[in-house]
Amino acid sequence: MKALVYNGARDVSINDVEDARIERPTDVLVQIVVTNICGSDLHMYEGRTEMESGRVLGHENLGRVIEVGSAVDRVRKGDLVCLPFNIGCGFCENCERGLTGFCLTCNPGTAGAAYGFAGMGPYSGGQAELLRVPYADFNCLVLPPDAEGKLLDYVMLSDIWPTGWHATELAGLKPGESILIYGAGPVGLMAAYSAKIKGASQIMVVDRHPDRLKLVEKMGATPISDANDDAIEQVMELTKGVGADRGCECVGYQCHDHHGHECNHLTMNALVEGVRATGGIGTIGVFVPSDPKAPTELEKSGKMAFDFGKFWFKGQKIGTGQANVKAYNRYLARLIEQDRAEPSFIVSHDLPLDQAPDAYRHFDARDEGWTKVVLRTGA
């Protein structure tokens, strides 16, 4: 099969690799139809993780079931399915509690497994023609009949929309509250979209890329540019000096200051400053326990110069961790089915799989207009 293979830092290629296949009775084999490039893929693409060369990338996947293991009861051959990026067993303590992003079975020795991701188990990614899906009865979201005409909406249920939704959940957002979101990449845009659906009274999104800020404005949120380091002043002016009720960190450990210097504590400290006393902060951007290529010794060890004193004094709360996609995807799918949501508005490029290497280059460079990339296999 053809697949997007990681060869090393900023080096990916479409190669012929061994076909994915059913390995256990609880597996199904999926023929990928659409798969996305995620901002999290860029951490690996840039060589900022321990991703092994030769691995197939891709954890935002949608496709059709073409083979079913002998122990699979619910999923049928021919079903169109969307696959949560986190792989869960369905029966461990964390999965039973709905914390499928922290499954204790699928990646022994740690909590959490995913397709095509560094440190998240041996599972191959879905930027390929075929994908093996473990514990398929639990992990497959079987899509409704309208899915064929809404593929670009439903594929967002694999990660990006549930992740944006999870950011607002971690922050504790309630209807009528205001929210400050750092980052207008795909996750930040989906957090803002989720906040709008949830009934936030004021949605402020900070970024410095004009094309992304235009999307923020288009959805009815307030774009704030941090190109001149005055974003918090703008937030305070918009909130009458109080700060936002809730905040979301949707950038992660490779955030940069307005001079272009990498600074992993920048967004977190800005949210402590910009969120009101006793407010909540949801941290969904990726942070890692080890970052050998970071610019400082502190950051190399996965630590940051966090303004804990102000955080403590303001009585704020922080929620962290990857999204437990299965906690949300079925319900978000109903919003798509009933035409109450159209998350595909963030898609900027819909390309064939063989253009993936070039798409990675553009997306990594944050070239203007490259917001969200969907890849099609031709299936």
C-alpha positions in Angstrom: 0.0 0.0 0.0 1.0 3.6 -0.4 1.7 5.6 2.8 3.2 8.8 4.1 6.4 7.7 5.8 8.5 9.7 8.3 12.2 9.5 7.3 13.6 12.1 9.7 13.3 15.8 10.5 11.4 17.6 7.7 11.7 14.5 5.5 8.6 12.6 4.7 7.7 10.7 1.5 5.0 8.6 -0.1 6.4 5.0 -0.1 5.1 1.5 -0.9 5.0 -0.3 2.5 3.6 -3.6 3.7 -0.2 -3.7 3.6 -1.9 -3.2 6.9 -3.8 -6.3 7.9 -5.9 -7.8 10.7 -3.6 -9.1 13.4 -6.1 -10.0 16.2 -9.8 -11.2 16.1 -10.9 -7.9 17.6 -9.4 -5.9 14.6 -11.0 -4.5 11.5 -9.2 -3.3 8.4 -10.2 0.1 7.1 -9.7 1.5 3.6 -8.9 5.1 4.3 -11.0 7.6 2.4 -9.9 10.9 4.0 -7.2 11.7 6.5 -6.0 15.0 7.9 -2.6 16.6 8.7 -2.7 17.7 12.3 -0.7 20.4 14.0 0.6 17.7 16.3 2.1 15.9 13.3 4.4 18.9 13.0 6.1 18.2 16.3 7.3 14.9 14.7 7.8 16.3 11.3 10.2 18.9 12.7 12.2 16.3 14.6 11.1 17.5 18.0 10.0 14.0 19.2 11.5 10.5 19.4 9.6 9.4 16.3 11.3 6.5 14.7 12.2 6.7 11.0 10.1 4.4 8.8 6.9 5.0 10.7 3.6 5.9 8.9 2.1 9.1 10.2 -1.5 10.2 10.5 -4.0 10.0 13.4 -7.1 11.8 12.0 -8.7 9.1 9.9 -12.0 8.2 8.2 -12.6 5.2 6.0 -14.6 2.2 5.0 -14.4 -1.2 6.7 -13.3 -3.8 4.2 -12.5 -6.8 6.5 -13.7 -7.7 10.0 -12.0 -9.9 12.6 -13.8 -13.0 13.9 -14.5 -11.5 17.3 -16.0 -8.2 16.1 -19.8 -8.0 16.7 -21.0 -4.5 16.0 -19.0 -3.2 13.1 -19.8 -4.5 9.7 -18.0 -4.7 6.4 -19.0 -1.7 4.3 -19.5 0.6 7.3 -18.1 4.1 6.9 -16.3 4.9 10.2 -14.5 7.7 11.8 -11.6 6.7 14.2 -10.7 8.5 17.4 -7.0 9.3 17.3 -6.6 7.7 20.7 -6.9 3.9 20.7 -8.7 2.5 23.7 -9.4 -1.1 24.8 -12.8 -0.3 26.3 -12.3 -2.4 29.5 -9.4 -0.9 31.5 -10.1 1.3 34.5 -9.5 4.5 32.6 -11.6 3.5 29.5 -14.4 2.5 31.8 -14.3 6.0 33.3 -14.5 7.5 29.8 -10.8 8.5 29.8 -9.9 6.7 26.6 -7.0 9.0 25.9 -5.3 7.4 28.8 -6.0 3.7 28.1 -3.9 1.4 30.3 -4.0 -1.6 27.9 -3.0 -0.5 24.4 0.4 0.9 25.2 1.8 -1.0 28.2 3.9 0.9 30.5 2.2 4.2 29.9 -1.3 5.7 29.7 -2.5 6.4 26.2 -2.1 5.0 22.6 -2.6 6.6 19.2 -2.2 5.9 15.5 1.2 7.1 14.0 2.3 9.1 17.0 5.6 9.2 18.9 5.5 7.6 22.3 1.9 6.4 21.8 2.6 2.7 20.9 3.5 0.8 17.8 0.4 1.5 15.8 0.8 2.6 12.2 -0.8 5.9 11.1 -3.6 6.4 8.6 -2.0 8.7 6.1 -2.1 5.6 4.0 -4.4 3.5 1.9 -5.2 1.0 4.7 -5.3 1.1 8.5 -5.6 -1.7 11.1 -8.0 -0.7 13.9 -7.6 -2.5 17.2 -10.6 -3.2 19.5 -12.8 -2.1 16.6 -16.2 -2.5 18.3 -15.1 0.0 20.8 -13.0 2.4 18.7 -15.1 2.7 15.5 -17.7 5.5 15.3 -20.1 4.1 12.6 -21.3 7.1 10.6 -24.9 7.9 9.6 -26.2 7.6 6.1 -25.5 11.3 5.2 -21.7 10.8 5.7 -20.8 10.3 2.1 -21.8 13.9 1.4 -20.2 15.3 4.6 -16.9 13.6 4.7 -14.9 16.7 5.5 -17.2 17.4 8.4 -17.2 13.9 9.9 -13.4 13.5 9.6 -13.0 16.4 12.0 -14.5 14.0 14.7 -11.3 12.0 14.7 -9.4 14.6 16.7 -9.6 18.3 15.9 -13.2 19.1 16.9 -13.4 16.9 20.0 -10.0 18.3 21.0 -11.3 21.9 20.6 -14.4 20.9 22.5 -12.3 19.3 25.3 -10.4 22.5 25.7 -13.6 24.3 26.6 -14.6 21.4 28.9 -11.2 21.6 30.7 -11.7 25.3 31.1 -15.1 24.8 32.6 -16.9 27.0 30.1 -20.6 27.7 30.9 -23.2 29.4 28.7 -23.0 33.2 29.0 -19.3 33.2 30.0 -16.5 34.9 28.1 -13.5 32.9 26.9 -9.9 33.8 25.8 -8.3 31.3 23.4 -4.6 31.4 22.5 -3.9 30.1 19.1 -6.0 30.3 15.9 -4.7 27.1 14.3 -7.2 24.3 13.7 -7.5 23.4 17.4 -8.0 27.0 18.5 -10.5 27.6 15.8 -12.4 24.4 16.9 -12.3 25.6 20.5 -13.8 28.9 19.4 -16.4 27.1 17.4 -17.2 24.9 20.3 -17.5 27.9 22.6 -20.0 29.5 20.2 -22.1 26.4 20.1 -22.0 26.2 23.9 -23.3 29.8 24.2 -20.3 31.8 25.2 -21.1 35.5 25.4 -17.7 36.7 24.2 -15.0 34.7 22.4 -11.6 36.3 22.0 -8.9 34.5 20.0 -5.2 35.5 20.0 -2.9 34.8 17.1 -0.6 36.7 14.7 -1.4 35.2 11.4 -3.8 37.5 9.5 -5.4 34.7 7.4 -6.3 32.7 10.6 -7.6 35.8 12.4 -9.9 36.4 9.4 -11.4 33.0 10.0 -11.9 33.9 13.7 -13.8 37.1 12.6 -15.8 35.1 10.0 -17.2 32.8 12.7 -18.3 35.8 14.8 -15.5 35.7 17.4 -13.2 38.6 18.2 -9.7 38.3 16.6 -6.8 39.7 18.7 -3.3 40.1 17.1 -0.3 39.6 19.4 2.1 40.8 16.7 3.0 43.9 18.9 2.9 42.2 22.4 -0.2 44.1 23.5 -2.8 41.2 23.3 -3.5 41.2 27.1 -4.1 44.9 27.1 -6.7 44.3 24.4 -8.3 41.5 26.4 -8.5 43.7 29.5 -10.1 46.5 27.5 -12.7 44.2 26.0 -13.5 42.7 29.5 -13.6 46.1 31.3 -10.4 45.2 33.2 -11.6 42.0 34.7 -10.3 39.4 32.3 -12.0 36.5 30.6 -14.0 34.0 32.6 -12.2 31.1 30.9 -9.1 30.5 28.9 -7.8 27.8 26.5 -4.2 27.1 25.5 -4.3 25.8 22.0 -0.7 26.3 20.9 1.6 24.0 22.9 5.3 23.9 23.8 6.6 25.4 20.6 4.8 28.7 21.0 6.8 31.8 20.0 6.9 35.4 21.2 6.2 38.4 18.9 9.9 38.5 18.0 9.8 34.9 16.7 11.7 33.4 19.6 10.5 30.1 21.0 9.2 30.4 24.5 7.2 27.5 26.0 5.7 29.4 28.9 4.5 32.4 26.9 0.9 31.3 26.3 0.4 29.8 29.8 1.5 33.0 31.5 -0.5 35.1 29.2 -3.6 33.1 30.1 -2.9 33.5 33.8 -2.8 37.2 33.2 -5.8 37.4 30.9 -8.2 35.1 32.8 -10.1 36.6 35.8 -9.5 35.5 39.4 -11.1 32.1 40.1 -11.4 31.5 36.4 -10.5 28.2 34.6 -7.9 27.4 32.0 -8.0 24.4 29.6 -4.6 23.4 28.3 -5.0 21.3 25.2 -1.9 22.3 23.3 0.8 19.6 23.4 3.4 19.8 26.1 6.1 17.1 26.5 8.2 15.8 29.5 11.3 16.0 27.4 12.3 18.2 24.5 16.0 17.8 23.7 16.0 20.3 20.9 14.5 23.1 23.0 16.3 26.5 23.2 17.0 26.4 27.0 18.1 23.8 29.5 14.8 24.3 31.5 12.7 23.6 28.4 14.8 20.6 27.3 13.7 18.9 30.5 10.0 19.6 29.8 9.8 22.4 32.4 8.7 26.0 32.1 9.1 29.3 33.9 5.4 29.3 34.9 4.0 32.3 36.8 2.7 30.0 39.6 2.6 32.8 42.2 0.1 34.9 40.2 -1.8 31.7 39.3 -2.1 30.7 43.0 -3.0 34.2 44.1 -5.8 34.5 41.6 -7.2 31.1 42.6 -7.4 29.8 39.1 -7.7 26.2 38.0 -6.0 24.4 35.1 -7.2 21.3 33.3 -4.7 19.5 31.0 -4.3 16.4 28.8 -5.3 15.1 25.4 -8.9 14.8 24.5 -10.8 11.6 25.3 -12.4 11.7 21.8 -15.0 9.0 22.5 -16.5 11.1 25.3 -17.7 13.6 22.6 -17.6 12.2 19.1 -21.0 10.5 19.0 -22.8 13.7 20.2 -20.9 16.0 18.0 -21.7 13.7 15.1 -25.4 14.3 15.8 -24.8 18.1 15.4 -23.4 17.4 11.9 -26.2 15.0 11.0 -28.8 17.5 12.0 -27.1 20.3 10.1 -26.4 22.2 13.3 -22.6 22.2 12.8 -20.2 22.3 9.9 -16.7 22.1 11.2 -15.2 21.7 7.7 -15.2 25.5 7.4 -11.6 25.3 8.6 -10.4 23.2 5.7 -8.2 25.2 3.3 -6.7 22.4 1.2 -8.3 19.1 0.0 -5.5 17.2 -1.7 -4.6 13.7 -2.9 -2.4 11.6 -0.7 0.6 11.8 -3.1 0.8 15.6 -2.4 1.3 15.1 1.3 5.0 15.8 1.4 4.5 19.2 -0.2 1.5 19.9 2.0 3.6 19.2 5.1 6.2 21.8 4.0 3.5 24.5 3.5 1.7 23.7 6.7 4.9 23.6 8.7 5.9 27.0 7.3 2.5 28.4 8.3 2.2 29.7 4.8 -0.7 32.0 4.2 -4.0 30.2 3.7 -2.8 26.8 4.9 -5.2 26.3 7.8 -6.3 22.7 7.6 -5.2 20.0 5.1 -7.3 17.0 4.2 -5.7 14.2 2.2 -7.7 11.8 0.0 -6.5 8.3 -1.0 -8.8 8.0 -4.0 -10.8 5.1 -2.4 
